Amino acid sequence: MKRIMVPTDFSDEAEYATKVAAKFAKKFDCEIHLLHMIDLPVAELDKMHPTYSEIPEALYFMKLAAKKFNELLEKNFLQDITVHHSIKTNSTFQGINETARELDIDLIVMGSHGATGFKEIFIGSNTEKVVRTSEVPVLVIKSSINEFKADDMVFASDFNIENKHTYTEAIKFAEKFNSKIHLLLVNTPNTFSTSKESLDRIEKFIEGSDYKNYTINIQNDDTIEKGILNFAEKISADIIGISTNGRQGIAHFFNGSISEDIVNHAVRPVITFKI
């Protein structure tokens, strides 16, 4: 982990994420890239003509963001860390993903206050879109954290062998925090498999891995989301890890918007890994 990106709208939730990123930066000697997106039509900014009302609006928001960045960079928790910051105009989630690719980002850390999504700039489904489409792991922070812990990490998956690389990514994260990974398959009435079938699927999925600090768990519940959240609560997990599959949601096992639902409804930090 060398480069961490933190999208910020300068809200309290974004600051929670920035503080966690700062702890990572100090612990792992990496740099932080702070990014503020102004969600205005880029084409309008190129039309340098005073009749375009979007130009003064964009300039206003850019000046305001620059002022906010100056205040943020003075915070004690960012001292003695290499911090880069930028302001870009683009659709929020597209700009975040494009910038992550440009900068070769290893991890995106985002703040969210739950089911209603981000305040102000991060409106509606932007957080869900980033989680669903990001090529790199996304860590979503829900509240202020004095000391980030990942001693017990749930890794929920369908354990489809084709998605094994997501477990490799989860292990990379777990190794940094010496986490115990609790492998979790949720059985529902619509996705039922016998205990033996479920166990065989999980064991085949992790075959060949050298990571030994794990448990295998099969949870029966009404829905996959409930199963993940209830299991995390039962073991007092520090963090929930799930796999995402681009615009298609989570393949096979995680149908629909399970990843987004977990991000929105979990009280714990959630980290997602792209299938």
Helices and strands as residue ranges (DSSP letters): E 3-7, H 12-28, E 31-38, H 42-46, H 54-73, G 76-78, E 83-89, H 92-102, E 107-111, H 126-133, E 138-141, E 152-156, G 161-163, H 164-177, E 180-187, H 195-206, E 214-220, H 224-234, E 239-244, G 246-248, H 258-265, E 270-274
